[in-house]
Amino acid sequence: MRKRENKGLERILGRLEDLDEKNLTILVNRLIRDRHLLESVFDIIRDGILVVDGESVIQYSNAAATALLGIRTREIGSSNIWRRIPELSRALHIDPEGNRQGPRSASCEIQINYPETRVLQVYVVPMDEATEHDLGDGTVVVFSDLTEIKHTTEELIENERIASIMMLAAGVAHELGNPLNSLTIHLQLIRRQLEKLGEDEKTARTAKSLDICTNEVERLDGIITHFLAAVRPQAPDLRRIDPIDVLNEVLEVEENLFSDRNVEVTIDLDSIAPPILADPDQLKQVYFNILKNAVEAMPGGGSIRIRWRKDPQHVNLMFADTGEGIAPEDLPKVFQPYFTTKASGNGLGMMVVQRIMRDHHGSMAIDSRPEQGTVVTLQFPAIDPERLRLEEGGVEDVSSD
């Protein structure tokens, strides 16, 4: 491919014959300053800027592009964009041979996976033929990072959808409570009338049936009460707690269930787990749901292994079971309201757990393989080390007037 002549450079070179050593030095220094100024301006810009020549080689990358795309300094001027950033080369319509197979101008949204998964809005602009450069059919690529915006928008939509479903479910549960209250009142009236008839075999059978009805109404009322407590969004009462202490309380309550289902639970503790900021009651609800799902995934018995690990920003709790696992096509649906693969499930447990984790500024991840088991990871924000040091040292914040 024939490259254009650099007319601007020719003009400068033509002037060099008329310059003495002093003026030549001044001109070179001015060119260096101009280049540094332009590079500084481009590096301040938050959008990424790439310049690709007619041979599909990256000739320039500003600071934003370098960081987002993981470009190394030695790659500029030598690295082919198709081999280096294949997702971006497709947006540029460049094939493996470096040839363009489509329009040179484009505007599209792409996802890159290196050095991390990001969503980018890409604008591709061909360099004007009238522009003085030696890049052949060069192209300027400008892109904006949309990752956080996309995640925030998706989270807002998901939260609104969950909130509307919770409000609907809470309304239905509330309406069911009214007839149950009426049934309770009339059952009490029937019991009083029955007591006036005296004791015989017929009234004894009726009283027994009445007891069954009363117990079932109370059970339904309890289900609705717990359901409302589960689905109604409540701001967590965040306190500094030991997550393992709360977990042990839940395991103690569920001890008979594990024994009946032949499930062995082990907690791997190489050291003392760091405290987290959490609502103890809501954290118990999270544990109950995860353990309940794990037990139900192991109808013939099995094991649940619980361990923790910490990084500078997070405290992670992992629950690994040896159950039936989740089919790949079902895994993306586990947080959807009313989705369940169980005959008696209501499909709200994982949705509630996810909502609680979000309210705690944390997250939840599920990794599962059919017939191998499931790993559920709860990620909580780590408490600031300086705050921990002050609390553990008993240092009070004293301010002067």
C-alpha atoms as one frame of an Amber mdcrd trajectory, in Angstrom:
protein
   0.000   0.000   0.000   1.455   3.385  -1.062   1.722   5.935   1.732   0.980
   9.610   1.290   3.804  12.068   1.345   4.179  13.995   4.548   3.973  17.521
   3.168   4.236  19.181   6.578   7.479  17.396   7.328   8.815  18.328   3.877
   8.171  22.009   4.551  10.075  21.815   7.824  12.957  19.962   6.209  13.014
  22.557   3.423  13.445  25.338   6.010  16.326  23.582   7.724  18.749  24.756
   5.004  18.002  28.365   5.974  18.457  27.831   9.744  21.640  28.243  11.689
  22.497  25.951  14.615  20.823  28.196  17.193  17.515  28.566  15.324  17.536
  24.857  14.513  17.811  24.045  18.204  14.933  26.427  18.963  12.766  24.771
  16.297  13.485  21.242  17.575  12.750  22.251  21.166   9.482  23.868  20.072
   8.448  20.687  18.244   9.264  18.609  21.329   7.231  20.956  23.563   4.295
  20.858  21.147   4.370  17.072  21.098   4.504  16.829  24.894   1.632  19.316
  25.170  -0.564  17.345  22.788   0.264  14.052  24.491  -0.527  15.578  27.905
  -3.879  16.862  26.641  -4.778  13.486  25.109  -3.752  11.667  28.294  -6.045
  13.860  30.385  -9.050  12.913  28.236 -11.042  10.135  29.884 -12.070   8.584
  26.554  -9.672   6.192  24.891  -7.984   7.273  21.651  -6.208   4.912  19.263
  -4.603   5.673  15.910  -4.251   2.737  13.525  -2.345   2.994  10.239  -3.278
   1.524   6.877  -1.488  -1.720   7.768  -3.708  -2.143  10.889  -0.773  -1.429
  13.209  -1.392   0.593  16.384   0.575   3.825  16.030  -0.719   5.788  19.014
  -2.604   5.094  22.266  -3.450   7.649  24.929  -3.390   6.840  28.656  -7.088
   5.879  28.830  -6.797   3.482  25.876  -3.612   1.972  27.258  -5.239   1.256
  30.616  -8.559  -0.065  29.251  -7.028  -2.266  26.548  -3.898  -3.332  28.429
  -1.586  -2.040  25.688   2.116  -2.065  26.514   4.478   0.673  25.354   6.577
  -1.689  23.239   3.467  -2.746  21.281   2.853   0.748  19.880   4.220   0.900
  16.365   4.555  -2.866  15.999   1.393  -4.648  17.196  -1.368  -5.548  14.726
  -4.805  -4.614  16.047  -6.402  -7.837  14.794  -4.033  -9.992  16.828  -3.922
  -7.621  19.799  -7.597  -6.615  20.172  -9.734  -8.918  17.993 -13.033  -7.537
  19.370 -12.050  -4.023  18.284 -10.732  -5.179  14.902 -14.165  -6.599  14.107
 -15.677  -3.183  14.806 -13.115  -1.736  12.383 -14.026  -4.414   9.803 -10.409
  -5.605   9.638  -9.756  -9.254   8.750  -6.772 -11.362   9.914  -4.786 -10.222
   6.873  -5.200  -6.577   7.825  -7.662  -5.818   5.020 -10.828  -3.796   5.547
 -14.027  -5.654   4.658 -16.594  -2.961   5.399 -17.205   0.761   5.926 -14.377
   2.736   7.486 -16.724   4.829   9.630 -18.677   3.115  12.396 -20.335   3.586
  15.744 -21.085   0.515  17.818 -20.987  -1.103  21.235 -18.530  -3.935  21.890
 -17.379  -6.081  24.793 -13.693  -6.762  25.393 -12.379  -9.488  27.700  -8.768
  -8.382  28.285  -7.337  -7.205  30.638 -10.841  -7.417  32.137 -14.349  -7.627
  30.781 -15.528  -4.139  29.788 -18.298  -2.707  27.611 -17.141   0.043  25.243
 -18.921   2.486  22.972 -16.687   2.761  19.893 -16.500   5.544  17.308 -14.385
   4.803  14.231 -13.349   7.793  12.110 -11.136   7.536   8.999  -8.338  10.068
   8.820  -9.165  12.682   6.187  -7.107  12.310   3.050  -6.459  16.052   3.168
  -4.815  15.663   6.576  -1.060  15.667   6.432   0.154  12.321   7.746   2.010
   9.241   6.595  -0.343   6.559   7.989  -1.870   5.481   4.698  -5.569   4.708
   5.155  -5.256   5.540   8.823  -8.114   5.405  11.309  -8.789   7.142  14.602
 -10.731   5.066  17.162 -12.397   6.871  20.063 -14.152   4.817  22.727 -15.923
   5.381  26.038 -16.150   2.907  28.916 -19.842   2.086  29.493 -19.285  -0.769
  31.957 -20.346   0.991  35.144 -23.257   2.743  33.438 -24.489  -0.577  32.028
 -24.192  -2.329  35.374 -25.907   0.511  37.224 -28.752   0.637  34.705 -29.241
  -3.129  34.771 -29.198  -3.122  38.574 -31.785  -0.327  38.727 -34.065  -2.187
  36.313 -33.638  -5.415  38.282 -34.303  -3.666  41.603 -37.455  -2.030  40.244
 -38.681  -5.346  38.870 -38.003  -7.139  42.157 -39.616  -4.324  44.152 -42.790
  -4.492  42.042 -42.976  -8.277  42.441 -42.413  -8.000  46.188 -45.162  -5.406
  46.502 -47.535  -7.659  44.555 -46.615 -10.707  46.618 -46.944  -8.759  49.876
 -50.361  -7.465  48.787 -51.594 -10.970  47.991 -50.271 -12.299  51.310 -51.973
  -9.447  53.154 -55.291 -10.159  51.453 -55.002 -13.817  52.392 -54.568 -12.768
  56.001 -58.056 -11.216  56.150 -60.041 -14.429  55.449 -57.714 -16.333  57.779
 -58.578 -13.912  60.587 -62.262 -14.427  59.809 -61.811 -18.211  59.889 -60.043
 -17.961  63.254 -62.923 -15.963  64.753 -65.585 -18.387  63.464 -63.614 -21.426
  64.607 -63.506 -19.899  68.087 -67.297 -19.393  67.985 -67.807 -22.995  66.877
 -65.577 -24.218  69.710 -67.642 -22.282  72.275 -70.883 -23.719  70.903 -69.366
 -27.193  70.921 -68.363 -26.847  74.573 -72.000 -26.122  75.484 -73.171 -29.441
  73.961 -71.356 -31.483  76.541 -68.966 -34.387  76.027 -69.902 -37.438  73.969
 -68.345 -39.436  71.166 -69.833 -37.261  68.425 -68.692 -33.959  69.909 -65.243
 -35.461  70.611 -64.802 -36.288  66.918 -66.019 -32.813  65.973 -63.642 -31.226
  68.512 -60.743 -33.201  67.039 -61.595 -31.992  63.525 -61.900 -28.476  64.911
 -58.431 -28.729  66.453 -57.010 -29.788  63.080 -58.683 -26.833  61.337 -57.452
 -24.423  64.011 -53.864 -25.720  63.761 -53.885 -25.466  59.964 -55.185 -21.892
  60.086 -52.451 -21.001  62.590 -49.869 -22.678  60.336 -51.060 -20.712  57.304
 -51.006 -17.508  59.320 -47.423 -18.252  60.366 -46.409 -18.924  56.753 -47.874
 -15.577  55.666 -46.217 -13.745  58.559 -42.800 -15.177  57.709 -43.392 -14.613
  53.998 -44.182 -10.933  54.542 -41.105 -10.546  56.721 -39.040 -12.101  53.948
 -40.274 -10.129  50.942 -40.820  -6.692  52.449 -37.671  -4.635  51.868 -36.268
  -3.584  55.225 -33.184  -1.473  55.738 -30.562  -3.648  57.488 -29.539  -2.782
  61.033 -25.796  -2.968  60.328 -23.596  -3.938  63.253 -20.077  -5.234  63.598
 -20.550  -8.992  63.963 -18.632 -12.234  63.569 -20.177 -14.029  60.541 -19.113
 -17.428  61.884 -20.848 -16.839  65.244 -24.116 -16.129  63.408 -23.534 -19.174
  61.200 -23.026 -21.420  64.242 -26.383 -20.270  65.637 -28.085 -21.291  62.397
 -26.272 -24.639  62.276 -27.380 -25.365  65.838 -31.023 -24.742  64.933 -30.740
 -26.941  61.815 -28.805 -29.722  63.541 -31.747 -32.159  63.565 -32.465 -31.466
  59.887 -28.876 -32.326  58.922 -29.011 -35.487  61.010 -32.339 -36.632  59.526
 -31.135 -36.000  55.949 -27.717 -37.608  56.545 -25.883 -34.380  55.708 -22.449
 -33.658  57.187 -21.528 -29.985  57.675 -17.914 -28.903  58.168 -16.460 -25.432
  58.662 -12.847 -24.946  57.600 -11.294 -22.319  59.834  -7.570 -21.823  59.409
  -7.833 -18.606  61.410 -10.404 -16.359  63.031 -12.764 -14.845  60.461 -12.688
 -11.029  60.371 -15.799  -9.142  61.507 -18.231  -7.667  58.973 -20.972  -5.053
  59.087 -24.272  -6.920  58.813 -27.789  -7.283  60.206 -27.703 -10.528  62.261
 -31.350 -11.441  61.579 -31.080 -10.841  57.836 -27.770 -12.700  57.723 -29.467
 -15.663  59.406 -32.143 -15.561  56.722 -29.421 -15.714  54.054 -27.761 -18.700
  55.758 -31.081 -20.544  56.226 -31.970 -20.205  52.531 -28.557 -21.346  51.289
 -28.377 -24.322  53.657 -31.985 -25.308  52.902 -31.267 -25.346  49.157 -28.093
 -27.362  49.715 -29.907 -29.997  51.807 -32.746 -30.290  49.285 -30.167 -30.788
  46.501 -28.871 -33.886  48.355 -31.929 -36.146  48.872 -29.695 -39.148  49.498
 -27.391 -37.306  51.879 -24.049 -35.645  51.303 -21.800 -32.953  52.715 -21.666
 -29.174  52.993 -18.264 -27.529  53.364 -18.086 -23.925  54.566 -14.935 -21.818
  54.432 -13.928 -18.186  54.292 -11.200 -16.074  52.752 -10.331 -12.383  52.810
  -8.770  -9.925  50.407  -8.083  -6.214  51.075 -11.599  -5.196  49.967 -13.821
  -8.182  50.774 -14.686 -10.996  53.147 -15.946 -14.073  51.251 -17.981 -16.962
  52.680 -18.240 -20.071  50.480 -20.797 -22.876  50.837 -19.943 -25.979  48.774
 -22.346 -28.939  48.612 -22.124 -32.333  46.901 -25.661 -32.190  45.559 -27.303
 -32.641  42.191 -26.090 -29.301  40.881 -27.880 -26.887  38.597 -28.264 -27.318
  34.845 -26.323 -24.714  32.799 -29.526 -23.417  31.196 -31.116 -22.917  34.637
 -28.150 -21.205  36.315 -28.882 -17.695  34.920 -32.469 -17.976  36.189 -31.872
 -18.806  39.853 -32.331 -15.194  40.983 -35.506 -14.689  38.964 -38.707 -14.422
  41.034 -40.812 -17.595  41.123 -38.250 -19.677  39.247 -37.787 -23.053  40.904
 -37.009 -26.615  39.874 -38.542 -28.011  43.091 -42.134 -29.279  43.233 -42.817
 -27.463  46.507 -40.633 -24.373  46.038 -41.961 -20.836  45.645 -38.948 -19.479
  43.740 -38.417 -16.483  46.056 -35.598 -17.706  48.322 -32.620 -16.775  46.145
 -34.241 -13.509  45.084 -34.595 -12.521  48.760 -30.991 -13.570  49.468 -29.724
 -11.469  46.568 -31.733  -8.466  47.761 -30.329  -8.798  51.302 -26.769  -9.040
  49.967 -27.267  -5.904  47.863 -28.643  -4.066  50.892 -25.419  -5.046  52.683
 -23.393  -3.603  49.749 -22.244  -7.134  48.989 -22.843  -9.667  46.245 -23.618
 -13.324  45.695 -22.247 -15.732  43.089 -23.218 -19.323  42.227 -21.011 -21.862
  40.487 -22.645 -25.216  39.810 -22.129 -28.373  37.759 -24.748 -31.102  37.317
 -24.064 -34.207  39.422 -21.007 -32.521  40.984 -22.438 -29.921  43.329 -22.826
 -26.203  43.863 -20.663 -23.487  45.400 -22.394 -20.352  46.688 -20.110 -17.408
  47.495 -21.245 -14.490  49.654 -19.049 -11.401  49.341 -19.204  -8.696  52.026
 -17.256  -5.420  52.096 -14.295  -5.621  54.460 -14.278  -3.186  57.373 -11.674
  -0.463  56.946  -8.446  -1.653  58.703  -7.934   1.731  60.344 -11.407   1.578
  61.825 -10.710  -1.934  63.125  -7.446  -0.779  64.684  -9.121   2.110  66.484
 -11.974  -0.069  67.767  -9.748  -2.905  68.932  -7.304  -0.485  70.532 -10.055
   1.371  72.305  -8.913   4.691  70.875 -11.515   7.394  71.234 -11.962  10.207
  68.729 -11.221  13.354  70.705 -11.728  16.673  68.953 -10.895  20.084  70.314
 -13.091  23.150  70.060
